Amino acid sequence: MNALMSGLISNATAPVEQMSARLFKKAVLFLVAIGCLFVCSIFLAIALFIFVQPLTGTAIAALGTGSLYLVVAGICILVASRDRADEPRLPRRSPTQ
């Protein structure tokens, strides 16, 4: 009886362990990707500033670079805060109707 219960428990927990391992790997990869995007955005901001500075001056280059990041952040916040649960959904019709 004890062996039967052990077998049932191990068979039930194996998929959960596999799923949690996959989820952990995806979370780590996602965090690494976010870190790379952060560092990339820093270098792109510096490059944009250095490119625009001789054309317009230091103050305008800083304002332009900062404004660009502010607009991108605003768009991301706007898209992330949209609540799609309130949108009415039309019932799907079957092809025969």
N, C-alpha and C positions, 0 to 999 in steps of 0.2 A: 504494500500500500504506500509505503514511504517512497519507494523508487518510482511508483506511478505519479505521485504528486511532484517529485523532483523533475521528472520528465516533462510533465505538463507545464511547470513553472519555467523551465529552461526553454521550452518551445514557445511559450507566450512572451518571454522577455527578449528573445533573440531579435525579432523584428524591431522592437523598441530600441535596442542597443544599436542596431545598424542604422536606423533612422536618426538617432541622436548623433552618431558619429558623422553621418553625411551632413547634418545640420551644422555641426561644429565646424567641419571643414569649409562649408559654404560661408559661415559667419567670419571665419578667419580670412578667407580670400576676399570677402566683401570689405572687411576692415583694411586689408592691405591695399585694395583698390582705392578706397576712400583716402588713405594716406598718400598714395601716389598722385591722386587728383589734386590734393591739397598742395603738395610740393610743386606739381606741374603748374598750378594756378599762380603760385608765387613767382616762378621763373617767367611765366608768360606776362605777369603784371610788370615785372622789372624790365623785360624786353620791350613791352609796349611803351613804358615810360621813357626808356632810353631812345626809342625810335621817334616818339612824338616831341620830346623835349627840345631838340634843335629847331624843329619846325614852328612851335608855338610858344615856347618858354616853359619854365619850370612849374609855375602855378597852374597854367592851363593843362599841362600834361598830367599833373597830379589829379586835378579835378576830373579830367576826362577818364583816366584810369579808374579812379574811385567810383565815378558815376556808372561806368560800364559794369563794374562788379555789383553795385547797388541795384541796377536794373535786373541783372541776372538773378540776384538773390530774391528780389521782389517777385519775379516770374515764378521761381521755384516755390516760394511760399504760397503764392496764389494757386498754383496747380496742386500743391500738397494739401491745401486746406479745403479744396472743393469736396463737398459731401455728395457722393453719387447715390446714396441710399434714398434721397428725396426725389430723385428724378423718376417720373412715371415711366413705367415699362409697358410696352405694348405686348399683348399676348401673342405668342407665335402661332401662326396658322400652319396646319399641315398642308403639304403640297396638293392634296386631293380636294381641298375646299376651294 
